[in-house]
Amino acid sequence: MAAGWRPAQRQRLVQAETFRAGDLAAVGTLKRLWKIPGRWASWGLRAAGDATELHAATNWLALYPWLDVEVHPLAKHPSDPTEYS
């Protein structure tokens, strides 16, 4: 989080981020979200049709200007346990 933010500004952005994450989850773009302990950071699992769609969903986040985003494209693995259930 940017140094020097006023508490009200921080709270407003965090609330907007929470609201937008809920919207992305509702439409199926945000599948899972985990907090990284001890850091102001998270890992998210997102579904997108292509890189442009993923960028648009990420760019829409309230905290996007302050995020350090890394994308790791994933493909189905033939030994994924969910394939056997």
trRosetta pair geometry for C-beta under 8 A, 3 or more apart (Angstrom, degrees):
i j d omega theta_ij theta_ji phi_ij phi_ji
1 5 6.3 -79 158 16 105 142
1 10 6.4 40 -171 -128 140 112
1 40 5.3 -98 -16 178 87 165
1 66 6.9 45 -130 149 37 151
2 5 5.3 100 80 -45 90 109
2 66 5.4 -105 -43 -115 98 137
5 9 5.0 -130 -172 86 93 118
5 10 4.7 107 125 -60 130 96
5 13 8.0 -66 -160 17 147 137
6 9 4.5 89 59 6 85 107
6 10 7.0 -157 88 -7 42 86
7 10 5.7 -56 -146 38 32 112
7 11 6.1 31 157 -20 67 108
8 11 5.7 -53 -144 38 30 112
8 12 6.3 33 155 -22 64 106
9 12 5.8 -55 -149 34 29 112
9 13 6.5 23 156 -13 64 108
10 13 6.0 -62 -151 39 29 107
10 14 6.2 25 156 -17 66 110
11 14 5.8 -56 -143 39 29 109
11 15 6.3 29 157 -18 64 107
12 15 5.9 -57 -150 37 27 110
12 16 6.4 26 153 -17 63 108
13 16 5.6 -54 -146 38 33 111
13 17 6.2 36 153 -22 66 105
13 62 5.1 176 -158 138 71 121
13 63 5.9 96 166 -77 114 83
14 17 5.5 -51 -146 35 32 114
14 18 6.4 36 153 -21 64 104
14 63 7.9 37 -88 -58 49 122
15 18 5.7 -52 -148 35 32 113
15 19 6.4 33 153 -19 64 105
16 19 5.7 -53 -148 36 32 113
16 20 6.3 28 156 -15 66 108
16 62 3.6 110 107 -79 114 157
17 20 5.9 -58 -145 40 29 107
17 21 6.2 32 155 -22 64 106
17 61 6.0 37 -127 -171 83 91
17 62 4.5 -113 -64 47 70 112
17 63 5.1 11 -88 -12 131 107
18 21 5.8 -52 -146 34 28 112
18 22 6.6 32 153 -20 61 104
19 22 5.8 -57 -158 33 30 113
19 23 6.7 31 148 -18 64 103
20 23 5.4 -49 -150 34 39 114
20 24 6.4 38 152 -17 68 102
20 60 6.2 -175 -163 127 132 95
20 61 5.6 165 107 -118 145 54
20 62 5.9 170 3 -20 139 91
21 24 5.7 -53 -147 38 34 110
21 25 6.3 36 152 -20 65 105
21 30 5.8 28 -163 -26 71 179
21 33 6.6 11 -165 -56 132 162
21 61 7.6 41 -63 -118 77 100
22 25 5.6 -53 -146 37 32 112
22 26 6.3 37 153 -25 64 105
23 26 5.6 -52 -148 31 31 115
23 27 6.7 12 160 -4 64 106
24 27 6.4 -65 -148 45 30 97
24 29 4.3 -78 -169 71 86 112
24 30 3.9 74 115 -12 108 111
24 46 7.5 -39 165 -124 128 106
24 57 5.8 99 -123 -165 121 112
24 60 7.8 153 -69 80 113 127
25 28 7.7 48 -177 -70 31 19
25 29 7.5 -88 -68 58 24 68
25 30 4.4 -56 -71 75 66 106
25 31 7.8 150 -124 -80 74 16
28 31 7.5 21 -171 -79 56 76
28 47 6.1 -46 147 63 85 126
29 46 5.6 1 162 -158 73 95
29 47 6.1 -138 -137 61 37 70
29 48 6.4 40 -140 -77 92 78
29 53 7.9 -144 -120 153 116 102
29 57 4.9 -158 174 -130 150 153
30 33 6.4 2 180 -49 115 109
30 44 6.1 -52 -140 -171 93 124
30 45 7.7 103 -166 78 52 55
30 46 5.7 -33 -100 -105 49 83
30 57 7.8 -176 -49 170 83 132
31 44 7.9 129 48 173 69 77
31 45 4.4 -60 69 104 109 99
31 46 6.4 179 7 -101 88 23
31 47 5.7 81 -43 -19 116 99
32 44 6.8 171 89 -155 56 53
32 45 4.2 29 45 34 95 114
33 42 5.9 8 -174 170 89 133
33 43 7.5 166 -153 87 46 48
33 44 4.8 -9 -106 -107 76 87
33 45 7.6 -133 -63 23 43 69
34 42 6.1 161 84 -162 47 81
34 43 4.8 -5 58 58 102 92
34 44 7.5 -173 23 -78 65 42
35 41 7.7 117 -163 85 57 50
35 42 5.3 -46 -105 -102 44 90
36 39 4.7 -15 99 54 109 115
36 41 4.3 -17 40 87 127 99
36 42 6.1 -157 -6 -93 84 30
36 43 6.6 91 -56 -18 98 90
46 54 6.3 119 113 -131 132 95
46 57 6.6 165 -165 102 140 145
46 58 7.9 -98 -34 -64 176 93
48 51 7.4 98 112 -90 134 18
48 53 4.2 172 -169 97 104 106
48 54 3.7 -157 29 -64 170 82
48 57 6.5 -142 -92 11 121 136
49 53 4.8 75 43 6 85 158
50 53 5.3 99 53 10 66 101
50 54 7.2 -127 104 -2 36 92
51 54 5.5 -56 -146 39 35 112
51 55 6.1 38 155 -22 68 105
51 71 7.8 90 -131 149 91 166
52 55 5.7 -52 -147 35 30 112
52 56 6.4 32 154 -21 63 105
53 56 5.8 -53 -148 34 30 112
53 57 6.5 28 155 -16 63 106
54 57 5.9 -57 -150 37 31 109
54 58 6.3 25 155 -14 66 110
54 71 6.7 89 139 -125 143 137
55 58 5.8 -60 -144 42 30 107
55 59 5.8 30 159 -21 67 113
56 59 5.8 -54 -137 39 26 112
56 60 6.4 34 156 -31 59 107
57 60 5.8 -54 -154 24 28 117
57 61 7.9 45 147 -37 56 89
58 61 6.1 -35 -171 -1 42 114
58 64 6.5 120 148 -114 68 112
58 67 7.7 -130 179 87 100 153
58 69 5.8 76 -176 -131 141 158
59 64 5.5 82 -145 -148 35 160
60 64 7.3 122 53 -42 19 141
61 64 4.5 129 69 -52 87 91
61 67 6.9 39 88 -24 136 147
63 66 5.3 -65 -177 53 81 102
63 67 5.6 96 121 -48 91 99
64 67 5.4 -52 -137 17 35 118
64 69 7.8 -9 -142 -38 75 130
76 80 6.4 -86 -166 -8 74 141
76 83 7.9 96 -174 -69 112 124
77 80 4.6 122 67 -48 89 90
78 83 7.3 -57 -169 30 38 172
79 83 7.7 -152 -176 39 11 131
80 83 4.9 97 75 -13 87 105
81 84 5.9 -63 -161 35 49 106
81 85 6.9 48 149 -31 75 104
82 85 5.8 -50 -147 22 43 114
